[in-house]
Amino acid sequence: MSTTESNPQGNTNGWAKPIDKLKVSESPKEAINLNVEGRQLSGLTHGFGQLWQKTYKVRLSGVKISPQEVISAWKANFPKFWPEGNDLYVPLTGIQPGEVGLINLSAPGGLKLSTGIMVIYADDISFSFMTPEGHMFAGMITFSAYEEDNGTFAQIQALIRANDPIYELSFRMGFGHKSEDAFWAATLKNLAQHLGVNNPQPTQANSLVDPRMQWREWRNIWHNAGIRSGLYMPVALVKKVFNITI
């Protein structure tokens, strides 16, 4: 098997096989496939900004459901729980270790920011994504469910740092953190409502793990998905108007 493949078959104990570069196996026509194919994963050691741990969770009050049932429903409907206008395109095999998904996010000015994720781990009570070069964050985000205090909780936990100086500046100014927090709070609320919870109340806890920046990674700006997506906008417009493939 090539090291550039992202075949989920043959994973060990829920973990994806190591790869050198990301490969998108399939995507629908409407998906913008940009900033993912051929990119490397961007772990914490390759990010630029301050290191944060963010934990979002919601108690599934009034619903008798196991963590396994929560994760099963979450995996099967994952993109549907995102705020409107934001899309994740995953292969037909779904959220499985080694699969690569395309992300198209709504951004100011009508921009569609194109990036992606790789599923690095998945079992019956959790699954984890890692981001590629150019994504807003370098790091990992884990989606899980657990039982506590005679109830079941759904949780999202991110261990992340801004990928480059531009992203870090947006977070320091408050825009990045505010948008990220609102995004995942809305996701948990949509998930809880899908599972039958009335008036779900997500909570969050943010912790600054390391206030230092990794200045050696300032060159990550070259892969900035926001900049590259903006430059791609005229191409996307031509494709949409003329219904052609470029």
N, C-alpha and C positions, 0 to 999 in steps of 0.2 A: 504493500500500500504506500502511495506517495505521501510524503510529509505535509503536502499542501492540501490533502483531502480532509473533509470534515464529516466523514461517515460515522454515525453513532454506533454502528455495530462493533462489537469487540471491546467496548468500554469495560473497565474493571471497577466494581464496587461503586458504580454511579458516576465515575469521573471520565471526562473526555480524554482521548489520546492527545499527547502533545503535538503541536503543529508549528510549522515555520511561518506560514502565511494563510490568511483566511481565503476561503473559496465559497462563493454563493452557488449553491446547487441548483436553485430554481427561484423564480420570482414572477409575480403577475405583471401584466403589461403596464398597469398604472403605477407600479412601484418605481421610485427613482433609485437606481442602483449606482450609488456614488459613494466614495470614501470607505469602501469595505473590501471589495475584491483586491486581493494581493497585499492587503495591509497586515501588519503584525498586531498581536494583542498588546494592550498598553496596561501593564501592571503598575502597582504602587511605586515600584522603584524607578519607573520611567516617567512618572508624572512630574509636574512643575510646582504646583501650589501647596498650600497648607493641607495637612492630612486631617480629614474629618470622619467621625463615625456618626451616622444618622440612623436612628431607629424610629420607625413609624409602626403603630399597631392599632388594632381595633378589636374590641371584645364583641363576639357574635352573640349578643344578648337575645334571649328568648328563642334561640334555635338550638335544637339538639343535633349536633353534627360532630363527627370525628375529624381530627387533623387530616387523616388520609382522604376523607371526602372533600374537605376544603381544597386541598392541593389538587385533587383530581379535577374539580370544577374550575379551579384557577388556571391550570394548564390548558384545559380544553377551550377556555374562553378568554385567555389572557389579553389579547389586543382589544377585546370589547370593553374592558374595564378602564381603559385609558380615557382621559378627557377627550371630548370631541375634537376632531381635526388632527389627531395624532395617531399614527399607524405603525404597527409592527407586522412585518410579513415574514412568516416562518414556513418552512417546508411542510408538505402534507403529513410528514411523520410527527410534526408537532414539536413540543419542547422536550427534546431528548439530548443526552450528552453528545457534544460534538457538532450539533446543528448550528448553522449561522443564520441570523435573521437580519432583515433590512429594517431600518427605522426611518420614517419620514415624519418630522416634527414641525408643527406650526410655529412660525417665528414672525417677529414684527415686519411690516411691509409686505405681507403676503408671501414671504419666503418660506420654502419648504426645506428645512435643514435635513440633509441626508447623512445618516451614519448607520451604525448597526451594533449587534452584540453577538457573542458566541456563548452557547450554553456549555458551561464547563463542568456542571454537576447537576444531577437530578435523581431523586428517589421518591418515595411515596409521601414524605412529609416536608420536602423542601426542594428548591432548585436555585441555581446560581448562574448569573451572567457575568462575563468579563467584557470590557469595552475595547474597541480597536483604536489605533492611532487616529488622531483627529477628533475623537469624541470629546464632549465637554469635560468628561471626567476620565481619569485613569484609576482603575481599581475594579472592585467587585461588588455586586449587589445580590443579596440573597432573599428569597421569598419563602416563607415557612408558615407552619401552623403548629400550635401546641396547646396543651390543656393546662390550666392553672386556675386556682380558686374556684373550682367547680364550674368552669366555663372553658370555652374554646376561643383562642385568639388567632388572628391572622396578622402576620408581621412582615415588614420589609426592612432590611438592615443593609445599609450601604457603608463601605469603607473606601473612601474616595479622596482624590485630590484633583484640583484643576489641571488639565493637560498642558496648558501653555500660559504665557503671561497675559494674553488678552482675556482668556476665560477667567483667570485669577482676578483680574481687575474688575470684571463684571460681578464676581462673587463678593469682592471687597466693598463694592458699591451697593450691594444688597440685592441686585437684580437676580443673579444666578441662584442664590440660596432660596430666595422667596419663590421663584418659579419652580424650583425642584421640590420644595416642601409642599407647595400647593398641588403639584402634579401627583405626588404619591398619596397625599391625603385624599384627593378625589378618587384615585384608583381604589384605595381601601374602602371608601364609602360605596363606590359602585359595586365592588365585590360583595360587601356585606349585604347590600340591598338585593343583589342577585340571589343570595343565600337565604333571604327571607327576614333579614333584620330590619326592624322599624327604627328610623332615626339613629343610624349608627354615628358614633362619635370617635373618630380617629384621634390619636394622640401622637406626640413626637418628642424625642429627646435628642439633641445635637451635642456632640462632644468634640472639642478640638484636641486631637491626639498629638499632633506635632505642628507647632506654629511656624516652623521653618519652611523656606522654599528651597527647591532643588535647582539652583541656578544653572547647573550643568545641562538641564533639560530645556533651556529656553528655545532651542531650535525646533521644538515640537510645533511651534507656530506654523511651520511649513506645511503641516498636515491639517491645519485647522479646518474642521468640517464646515463651520459657519462661513468662513471666507470662500472656500471652494464651492459651497452650495450657492452662494450669491453670484459667483462668476458663472455658474451653470444655468442661472435663471433664463437668460435669453435663448439658450439651446432648448430648454424645457418648453418655453413658449412656442418656439417653432415646431417642435414635435407635436404639441397639443393642437395647434392651429391647422397644421397640414397632415396630421395623423400619419407621420412618417417615422421611421427608425433611423437615427443618426449614429 
